[in-house]
């Protein structure tokens, strides 16, 4: 089937490429002519505007926005609302605030346009590994786009089936889920990213304790010197703390054992903050996630090995550059 892709950044371009590899017609547009040309050279159908994207799609048209959250996405949603027709589908695959998605879904529904909020995880590795997707919105629209989501998802791979899942939605084992009504996809992705903050912080703090164990302030017999790259590598293999984040840490440490290429000023995308705000709104304790968010704020003023590892992990999974230090 065919689909429009608006926004050809790190993830948007690779989403388009993965769809093209699966044989889906992909009409692409970005404010960067170079980005359009790069994807078009690989088989994408270049468009000159959002209106041109819509004109080149078959009905019911489906357009996927992969843009930064906030004003950029808001403007694109409003522009799409003026172009799309009843029955068409608009997808927001970025990290939008879930309450914005609820509002946008209501606005588009009044025009008969179906809106899907798709929390998309996979970062710069998604082209090869696939994308885990959490989808909110119209059930029929999700079913219509199952071929698109199946192409983007990682698939079952080598992961062992979970016992007792025989009667449940098989799409979940492929790597995507229809969470429910509009907003539920972005809410699930927001909490996913909040958990990610906590997991990253735990690795960072643990490795920081290991890295400083050779401090001369400690009794000499109790000082230890670890090869961080080797320790990360051995934990990947059979350890209870193994994970993809640990895999990425091992990659970063193998390339740069002292992480000298990172200052340790760690940015936050906003979803960690939103997760903590939701916890407060719901009166749910979230001590670890809140501490992880505040640790990122502190990192922009006081850098340790822990913060360097956080920066390294963010760069490995998403290509994120470090935060700029606050003005003094």
C-alpha angles and dihedrals in degrees: 000000000000130000139174121237119202114189121036102197126129094306103024095058092048092048088054091048093050090050092049091050088056091053100256118142107243123195109196137198135171134159086247112079089198092057090051091049092050093055093039089055088061095051106284120136108242119225129191098213144355088269089054090050091054092046091055096051129088120239128294084045122208122199124185118206115205101178140130114281120257128032096000093057092040092055091047092050091051091048092049091049089061093051107037125081133221109290094028120121128230118194126196107198096170130095097273122165106263094231089057088052092052090051093045091049091053092049093050093044089060086061093046092250116138115227127201123190106205119190102207124199125182107085120199090337094063096094091068103022099038130233129280107221133197109194131198127185145048114012095215091050090053091050091048090054096043090112089056095047092044090054092050098043122091094238126220094302116170096322111125115244114258111246114247097026096106096110097039131097105294092206090074090065088053090059106263136086138192098224097186137260128011113303095024093098095054091042091055091048090049091056090043089057092045089055088047089057090054094046093049091048091052092053092044094051094044093051090045091057090049093047093052096045090099092062113140091228088073123081108273096238089055097049116106132186117208133192098228095198092053093045091051089048095051092047089056089065115071098328121135089231095056115129142139089269089057089048089055091046089053090051092050094047093047090055096042113012094186093038089231089157091069129068094199097240099139121202125209122215095213098254093096089055091047091051091055091046090053090050090053091046091052095039090237118148113241105166097155096046093046092049090050091055093049090047088061091053090051092048091069090065105029120032127198135166086271093061091045089056091049089053091047092052092049090051093048098050100033110013088243116168121219124274119260113248115253118265114261 
